[in-house]
Amino acid sequence: MIDGLVAGSLVGVAEMREGKNATHFVVAKVRAAAGDGEPVLVNVIAFAPAACAALLALNDGDSVALAGALTPKVWADKQGNTRPALDMVAARVLTVQAQGEA
């Protein structure tokens, strides 16, 4: 994994989910711009209560900055074109509305 900082905008809304042993976490998607100007989709998961609360306070299209562990991925669209993506375990979330951290 790579420690990284990603800034972009929320795609849709973040969702609270329940894992094993009644633990809670939040999942979200963030669109970030890559160096070539093409968007990169970041699949975000957060476990820290403050980071979860910050993500849940956002609406579709809101700006957000995330810090945490990144894992690069590749996915194929419906036409078979490969696209870059990132998976992130967000430890800190910074927004205009709130700041969350682990």
N, C-alpha and C positions, 0 to 999 in steps of 0.2 A: 504494500500500500504506500501511497504518497501522501504526505501532509500537504494540504492545499487550502487556498482561499479562492472562493468562487463568488462572483457577483453577477446578478441577473434579475430576471423577473419570474414570479411564480406563475406556473401554468395550472389553471384550475384552482382548487382549494386543497389545503392540507387535510389529511384524514387521520383521526385517532384510531388506533387498532389495539386489540388486546392479544397478548401472546400467552405462552404457557405460564402457569402459576399466577394468572391474573396480572401480569406485568403489562404496562401500557407503553406504546411508542407511537410516533407520528411519521407518516410517509408523505412525501410531496415531490413535485417535479418543478425544476427550475430551468428556464431557457437562458443560456449564457452565450455571449459572442466569442467565437474563436479568433485567432489571429488573422485568418483569411476572411473574416466577416460573416462566415456561415455560422448559424446557431448550433450549439451543442446542448443536448438534453442531459440534465443532471438528475438522476434518481436519488432522492434524499431520504434518509431514515435518521430519526433523532430519538434518543432514549432519555437524555437529561431533561428533568421537568421544566427548567427555564427555557431550554431550546424548543421543547415541544410547545410550550405556551406561546412563544414568539411566533412560531410557524402557524399555529392555529388562529392567531390574531390577524393574519394576512388575508387579503382577497385576491382573486384572479388578477394578474397583471402588476401587482405591487412589487416594488424593488426590494431586493434582499441580498445580503452578503452572508456567506457561510464559511466557517472554518472547520476542517476535520480531515478524516482519512479518505482519500480518493482511490478508486480502482478504475482504470481505463477499460472500456468495453467497445464492442462494435455490434451494430444491429443492421438488419436488412429491411428496407422498406418494401411496399407491395410490388414495386417494379424490380426488386432484386438488387437495388443499389445499396452498397454498404455505407453506413453512416457512423461517425464516432459518437460515443456516449460516455458518461461517467457515472459511477455509483459512489455516493458519499455518505459516510456516517458523520453527521454534523454534531460537533461538540459545542460550537458557539454559533449563534444566529444574531445578526445585527440588522435591524430594520429602522425605519423612521419612527414606527410606533413603539417598539420595545427592543430590548436587548436580552438575549438568553444565553446562558453558558452552562457548561457542565460543572 
